[in-house]
Amino acid sequence: MTTEREVWLKADGSVGDWEARKRRITAGLEAGVDWVLVDDTDVAKVRELGAVNIAAFRTAGDVDVITDAESGDDEGDEIESDGGHAEPDAYVVGKDGEGDGTIDFPTDFSGSADLSTIRRGNASGGYVRILGKEYEKLAEEVASVADYTIVVGEDWTIIPLENLIARIGGDTTLIAGVETAEDARTAFETLEHGSDAVLLDSDDPGEIRDTVDARDAADREKLDMGWAEVTAIEQTGSADRVCIDTGSLLDHDEGMLIGSMARGLVFVHAETAESPYVASRPFRVNAGAVHAYVRTPGGGTKYLSELKSGDEVQVVDTDGNTREVIVGRAKIEKRPMFRIELAIEDDEGEDRVETLLQNAETIKVHTREGRKAVTELEPGDELLLYHEDKARHFGEAIEESIIEK
């Protein structure tokens, strides 16, 4: 199964002629889909359109496999690919076969042509339309041997996706057929885990983009943000300060988590606010001194001094919603700094953390009253931060006692 959600785009012959399929695939490439599912005769043409994973319906070899399966022979040579066809990243069986009801399958599955094709290594995925309870069982059998299991429900309110998610587990990448982004969100949220991927059947570029957005939202971490009281703030002289200039425009309530101690990272606003002294820089977070940590996707951290163009960092909003952005550049300059000391009260008692931020009115943190310039902070103010009772070793959280002061 996949560790991150994926969007597959259906673009086989059922979509229309090649020009119709090409328009759909191009829209998918521009939106950022992970896979396209096509007929095997289109693989070479799709390769020319751009970089994307390609799955292809296995059609040419199905008849041979059915013949072997009916004779009870599950052993044999792999089907040779047509030398005129480019190879896909994965072959899928089930179209015009047992999976979509074109061919009947045996009730005990011992002579199933689709399953035999997968077992013999001639396909790594299975496609099943859930036409009834027996097709749910077929999907379960496919999932036991295939890397990818595509299930398309005729009516998910009658044959719920929950059944398949609960029964199939994590042995395969479960891909649910959908027609809208809203359906995709439901599939990703079904039960605690949801489906691993969706197969979108839509020509609408907006629907394709929204489905990719639903994928990204499903993978994003939600942080339990808290508050810490400012106990001291003092000028410390100059230090090497890092501005993180990202390749994205940040919203007014977004910023990054920065701190001298990884267990307590202060929310620092992006430079989205206008100032009498300087224009807004909505792609930038003035993050602090080179020694400080910044939180990265997946719960890791990096030193600000390590950041370079192309790295990923985590952006968070004031509600704890996160997303990933790419660093365009890290800009290091010597600037006067404040040291901000904070006290955190939790179930374990009191913890104290701190950070260094530039002494400038354009650097904003978030208080109970809203955003506030660091130059206006006073003892007693409460700042938004993310706190966890873990030490860090090379950016990874560990269960170890480490003293930072």
C-alpha positions as CSV (number, residue, x, y, z in Angstrom):
1,M,0.0,0.0,0.0
2,T,1.1,3.6,-0.5
3,T,2.3,5.7,2.4
4,E,0.8,8.9,0.8
5,R,-2.6,9.3,-0.9
6,E,-2.6,9.3,-4.7
7,V,-4.9,10.4,-7.5
8,W,-5.2,8.1,-10.5
9,L,-6.9,9.5,-13.7
10,K,-8.9,7.2,-15.9
11,A,-8.1,7.9,-19.6
12,D,-8.8,4.6,-21.4
13,G,-10.9,4.1,-24.6
14,S,-14.1,4.6,-22.8
15,V,-13.3,8.3,-22.5
16,G,-13.4,8.9,-26.3
17,D,-11.0,9.2,-29.1
18,W,-7.3,10.0,-28.7
19,E,-7.8,13.7,-28.7
20,A,-10.4,13.5,-25.9
21,R,-8.1,11.2,-23.9
22,K,-5.1,13.5,-24.6
23,R,-7.0,16.6,-23.3
24,R,-7.9,14.7,-20.1
25,I,-4.4,13.4,-19.6
26,T,-2.9,16.9,-20.2
27,A,-5.3,18.4,-17.6
28,G,-4.2,15.7,-15.2
29,L,-0.5,16.4,-15.8
30,E,-1.0,20.1,-15.2
31,A,-3.0,19.4,-12.0
32,G,-0.4,17.0,-10.6
33,V,-2.1,13.6,-10.7
34,D,0.1,10.6,-9.7
35,W,-1.0,8.0,-12.2
36,V,-3.0,7.8,-15.5
37,L,-4.8,4.5,-16.4
38,V,-4.9,3.9,-20.1
39,D,-5.2,1.2,-22.6
40,D,-1.9,-0.5,-23.3
41,T,-1.9,0.8,-26.9
42,D,-1.6,4.4,-25.6
43,V,1.4,4.0,-23.3
44,A,4.0,5.4,-25.8
45,K,1.8,8.4,-26.6
46,V,1.3,9.2,-22.9
47,R,5.1,9.0,-22.3
48,E,5.5,11.8,-24.8
49,L,3.0,14.1,-23.0
50,G,5.0,14.3,-19.7
51,A,6.4,12.6,-16.6
52,V,3.7,10.6,-14.8
53,N,3.2,7.0,-13.7
54,I,1.3,5.0,-16.2
55,A,-0.9,2.0,-15.6
56,A,-2.3,0.1,-18.6
57,F,-5.2,-2.3,-18.9
58,R,-3.8,-5.7,-19.9
59,T,-5.8,-6.8,-22.9
60,A,-3.5,-8.6,-25.4
61,G,-2.7,-11.4,-23.0
62,D,-6.0,-12.1,-21.3
63,V,-7.2,-14.8,-23.7
64,D,-4.0,-16.8,-23.3
65,V,-4.3,-16.6,-19.5
66,I,-8.0,-17.7,-19.6
67,T,-7.0,-20.7,-21.7
68,D,-4.4,-21.7,-19.1
69,A,-6.7,-21.1,-16.2
70,E,-9.5,-23.1,-17.7
71,S,-7.1,-26.0,-18.1
72,G,-6.1,-25.7,-14.4
73,D,-2.5,-24.7,-15.3
74,D,-1.4,-21.7,-13.2
75,E,2.2,-22.2,-14.2
76,G,3.9,-21.0,-17.3
77,D,5.9,-18.3,-19.0
78,E,5.0,-14.7,-18.6
79,I,3.1,-13.1,-21.5
80,E,5.5,-11.4,-23.8
81,S,4.8,-7.8,-24.5
82,D,4.2,-6.5,-28.0
83,G,7.5,-5.1,-29.1
84,G,5.7,-2.2,-30.7
85,H,4.3,-1.0,-27.3
86,A,6.1,0.9,-24.6
87,E,5.9,-0.7,-21.2
88,P,3.7,0.9,-18.5
89,D,4.7,1.1,-14.9
90,A,2.0,-1.3,-14.0
91,Y,-0.4,-3.6,-15.9
92,V,-4.0,-3.9,-14.7
93,V,-6.5,-6.7,-15.5
94,G,-10.2,-6.7,-15.2
95,K,-11.4,-4.5,-18.1
96,D,-13.3,-6.6,-20.7
97,G,-12.7,-9.5,-18.3
98,E,-14.0,-10.9,-15.0
99,G,-13.5,-7.6,-13.1
100,D,-16.1,-5.6,-15.0
101,G,-18.5,-8.5,-15.6
102,T,-17.7,-9.2,-19.2
103,I,-16.7,-12.7,-18.4
104,D,-18.1,-14.9,-15.6
105,F,-15.7,-16.0,-12.9
106,P,-15.8,-19.3,-10.9
107,T,-17.3,-19.1,-7.5
108,D,-14.3,-20.7,-5.8
109,F,-11.8,-18.5,-7.8
110,S,-9.5,-21.4,-8.4
111,G,-9.8,-21.0,-12.2
112,S,-10.1,-17.2,-12.2
113,A,-8.4,-15.8,-15.3
114,D,-7.8,-12.3,-13.8
115,L,-6.3,-13.8,-10.6
116,S,-4.1,-16.2,-12.6
117,T,-2.8,-13.2,-14.7
118,I,-1.8,-11.4,-11.5
119,R,-0.3,-14.5,-9.8
120,R,1.9,-15.2,-12.8
121,G,3.3,-11.7,-12.8
122,N,1.6,-10.5,-16.0
123,A,-0.2,-7.8,-14.1
124,S,0.3,-6.1,-10.7
125,G,-3.2,-4.6,-10.5
126,G,-6.8,-5.6,-10.7
127,Y,-9.9,-3.7,-11.7
128,V,-13.2,-4.7,-10.2
129,R,-16.6,-3.1,-10.7
130,I,-18.7,-3.8,-7.6
131,L,-21.8,-5.2,-9.3
132,G,-22.9,-7.3,-6.3
133,K,-21.7,-9.1,-3.2
134,E,-19.8,-11.6,-5.3
135,Y,-17.7,-8.8,-6.8
136,E,-16.8,-7.6,-3.3
137,K,-15.4,-11.1,-2.7
138,L,-13.5,-10.9,-6.0
139,A,-12.0,-7.6,-5.0
140,E,-10.8,-9.2,-1.7
141,E,-9.2,-12.0,-3.7
142,V,-7.5,-9.5,-6.0
143,A,-6.3,-7.6,-3.0
144,S,-4.6,-10.7,-1.6
145,V,-2.3,-11.0,-4.6
146,A,-2.2,-7.6,-6.3
147,D,-0.1,-4.5,-5.5
148,Y,-3.0,-2.3,-6.7
149,T,-6.8,-3.0,-6.3
150,I,-9.1,-0.7,-8.1
151,V,-12.8,-0.9,-7.0
152,V,-15.5,1.1,-8.8
153,G,-18.9,1.1,-7.0
154,E,-22.1,1.3,-8.9
155,D,-23.6,2.9,-5.8
156,W,-21.4,3.3,-2.8
157,T,-24.5,4.0,-0.6
158,I,-25.7,0.4,-1.3
159,I,-22.3,-1.3,-1.3
160,P,-20.2,0.8,1.1
161,L,-16.5,1.4,0.6
162,E,-16.2,0.8,4.4
163,N,-16.6,-3.0,3.8
164,L,-13.7,-3.2,1.5
165,I,-11.4,-1.0,3.5
166,A,-12.1,-3.0,6.7
167,R,-11.6,-6.4,5.0
168,I,-8.7,-5.7,2.6
169,G,-6.5,-3.9,5.2
170,G,-3.0,-2.8,4.2
171,D,-1.8,-5.6,1.9
172,T,-2.6,-3.6,-1.3
173,T,-3.0,-0.1,-2.5
174,L,-6.8,0.3,-2.5
175,I,-8.0,2.7,-5.2
176,A,-11.7,3.8,-5.1
177,G,-13.4,4.9,-8.3
178,V,-14.8,8.4,-8.1
179,E,-16.4,11.0,-10.4
180,T,-16.0,14.2,-8.3
181,A,-13.6,15.8,-5.9
182,E,-16.3,15.6,-3.2
183,D,-16.5,11.8,-3.8
184,A,-12.7,11.7,-3.4
185,R,-12.8,13.5,-0.1
186,T,-15.3,11.0,1.1
187,A,-13.2,8.1,0.0
188,F,-10.1,9.5,1.7
189,E,-12.0,10.0,4.9
190,T,-13.9,6.7,5.0
191,L,-13.3,4.9,8.3
192,E,-10.2,5.9,10.1
193,H,-7.8,5.4,7.3
194,G,-9.8,5.8,4.1
195,S,-8.8,4.6,0.6
196,D,-5.1,4.8,-0.4
197,A,-6.0,6.4,-3.7
198,V,-8.8,7.4,-6.0
199,L,-9.4,6.7,-9.7
200,L,-11.0,9.9,-11.1
201,D,-13.3,9.6,-14.1
202,S,-13.8,13.3,-15.2
203,D,-12.9,15.6,-18.1
204,D,-13.4,18.7,-16.0
205,P,-10.0,20.4,-15.3
206,G,-11.4,22.1,-12.3
207,E,-12.6,18.8,-10.9
208,I,-9.2,17.2,-11.5
209,R,-7.5,20.1,-9.7
210,D,-9.9,19.9,-6.8
211,T,-9.3,16.1,-6.5
212,V,-5.6,16.7,-6.3
213,D,-6.3,19.3,-3.6
214,A,-8.4,16.7,-1.7
215,R,-5.4,14.3,-1.9
216,D,-3.1,16.9,-0.5
217,A,-5.5,17.8,2.3
218,A,-5.9,14.2,3.3
219,D,-2.2,13.8,3.8
220,R,-1.6,16.9,5.8
221,E,-0.8,16.9,9.4
222,K,-3.1,18.8,11.9
223,L,-1.2,20.2,14.9
224,D,-2.5,20.7,18.3
225,M,-1.3,24.3,18.9
226,G,-1.0,25.8,22.4
227,W,0.0,29.0,24.2
228,A,3.1,30.0,26.2
229,E,3.6,33.1,28.3
230,V,6.4,35.5,27.6
231,T,8.6,35.7,30.7
232,A,11.4,37.7,29.4
233,I,12.4,39.7,26.2
234,E,15.7,41.3,25.8
235,Q,18.0,42.7,23.1
236,T,21.0,40.4,22.5
237,G,23.1,42.1,19.9
238,S,23.6,40.9,16.3
239,A,23.4,37.3,14.9
240,D,23.2,35.7,11.5
241,R,19.5,35.9,10.7
242,V,17.7,33.7,8.1
243,C,14.8,34.7,5.9
244,I,13.1,31.7,4.3
245,D,11.8,32.8,0.9
246,T,9.4,30.1,-0.4
247,G,8.1,29.3,-3.8
248,S,4.5,29.9,-2.6
249,L,2.3,32.8,-1.6
250,L,1.4,32.4,2.1
251,D,-2.0,33.4,3.5
252,H,-2.5,36.1,6.2
253,D,-2.9,33.5,8.9
254,E,0.0,31.3,7.9
255,G,3.6,31.1,9.1
256,M,6.3,28.7,10.3
257,L,7.2,27.1,13.6
258,I,10.6,28.3,14.7
259,G,12.6,27.8,18.0
260,S,15.9,27.5,19.8
261,M,14.6,24.3,21.4
262,A,12.8,21.8,19.1
263,R,10.3,20.8,21.8
264,G,8.8,24.4,21.7
265,L,8.5,26.0,18.3
266,V,7.0,29.5,18.1
267,F,4.6,30.5,15.4
268,V,6.1,33.2,13.3
269,H,3.8,34.9,10.8
270,A,4.7,35.2,7.1
271,E,5.4,38.8,5.9
272,T,1.9,39.2,4.5
273,A,1.1,42.5,6.3
274,E,1.7,45.9,4.7
275,S,4.1,48.2,6.6
276,P,4.9,51.9,6.3
277,Y,8.6,50.9,6.0
278,V,8.6,48.0,3.5
279,A,6.3,46.3,1.1
280,S,4.8,42.9,2.1
281,R,6.7,39.8,1.1
282,P,3.9,37.1,1.3
283,F,6.4,34.4,0.2
284,R,8.7,35.1,3.1
285,V,9.1,34.1,6.8
286,N,11.8,36.0,8.7
287,A,12.6,33.0,10.8
288,G,15.4,33.8,13.2
289,A,19.0,33.0,13.8
290,V,21.0,30.2,12.0
291,H,21.0,27.9,15.1
292,A,17.2,27.7,15.3
293,Y,15.0,24.8,14.2
294,V,12.2,25.0,11.7
295,R,9.6,22.3,11.5
296,T,9.5,20.2,8.3
297,P,6.8,17.9,6.8
298,G,6.3,14.6,8.6
299,G,7.3,16.0,12.0
300,G,11.0,16.5,11.4
301,T,13.1,19.6,11.9
302,K,16.0,21.3,10.2
303,Y,18.5,24.0,11.4
304,L,17.8,27.2,9.6
305,S,21.5,27.2,8.6
306,E,20.9,23.9,6.6
307,L,18.1,25.2,4.4
308,K,18.7,25.6,0.7
309,S,16.7,26.0,-2.5
310,G,14.6,23.0,-3.2
311,D,14.1,21.9,0.4
312,E,10.6,21.4,1.8
313,V,9.5,23.1,4.9
314,Q,6.1,23.0,6.7
315,V,3.7,26.0,6.7
316,V,1.1,26.1,9.4
317,D,-1.9,28.3,10.0
318,T,-3.1,29.6,13.4
319,D,-5.6,26.7,13.7
320,G,-2.8,24.1,13.2
321,N,-3.6,23.2,9.6
322,T,-0.4,22.4,7.7
323,R,0.9,22.2,4.1
324,E,4.3,21.8,2.5
325,V,6.2,24.5,0.5
326,I,9.5,24.6,-1.4
327,V,12.3,26.8,-0.3
328,G,13.3,29.2,-3.1
329,R,16.3,30.6,-1.2
330,A,17.5,31.1,2.3
331,K,18.8,34.6,2.8
332,I,21.3,35.0,5.7
333,E,22.3,38.5,6.9
334,K,23.7,39.9,10.2
335,R,20.9,41.6,12.1
336,P,20.1,42.8,15.7
337,M,18.1,40.2,17.6
338,F,15.6,39.8,20.5
339,R,15.8,36.8,22.8
340,I,12.3,35.7,23.8
341,E,11.8,33.4,26.8
342,L,8.5,31.5,27.2
343,A,6.9,29.4,30.0
344,I,4.6,26.6,29.0
345,E,2.2,25.0,31.5
346,D,1.0,21.4,30.8
347,D,0.2,18.2,32.5
348,E,3.9,17.6,33.2
349,G,4.3,20.9,34.9
350,E,6.2,24.0,33.6
351,D,8.6,24.0,30.7
352,R,10.7,26.9,29.5
353,V,11.7,27.4,25.9
354,E,13.1,30.4,23.9
355,T,13.9,31.7,20.5
356,L,15.9,34.5,18.8
357,L,14.0,36.8,16.4
358,Q,15.1,39.9,14.6
359,N,14.6,43.2,16.2
360,A,12.2,44.7,13.6
361,E,8.6,45.7,13.6
362,T,7.9,43.7,10.4
363,I,8.4,40.3,12.3
364,K,5.1,39.3,13.7
365,V,4.1,36.5,16.2
366,H,0.6,35.5,17.2
367,T,-0.9,36.4,20.6
368,R,-4.3,35.9,22.1
369,E,-5.2,39.3,20.7
370,G,-3.9,38.5,17.2
371,R,-0.7,39.2,15.3
372,K,1.8,41.4,17.1
373,A,5.2,42.8,16.2
374,V,8.1,41.4,18.3
375,T,9.1,45.0,19.0
376,E,5.8,45.4,20.9
377,L,6.0,42.2,23.0
378,E,5.9,42.5,26.8
379,P,6.2,39.9,29.6
380,G,2.8,38.4,30.2
381,D,1.9,38.2,26.5
382,E,0.9,34.7,25.4
383,L,2.3,33.4,22.1
384,L,1.0,30.7,19.9
385,L,3.4,27.7,19.6
386,Y,3.7,24.0,19.1
387,H,5.0,22.1,22.1
388,E,6.0,18.4,22.4
389,D,7.9,16.7,25.1
390,K,10.5,15.1,22.9
391,A,14.2,15.6,22.3
392,R,15.7,15.7,18.8
393,H,18.7,13.9,17.2
394,F,19.6,14.9,13.7
395,G,16.1,16.4,13.4
396,E,14.2,13.2,14.5
397,A,12.2,13.0,17.7
398,I,13.6,10.6,20.2
399,E,12.8,9.4,23.7
400,E,15.9,10.7,25.5
401,S,16.8,13.2,28.2
402,I,18.5,16.2,26.6
403,I,19.1,19.5,28.4
404,E,18.9,22.7,26.3
405,K,19.3,26.1,27.9
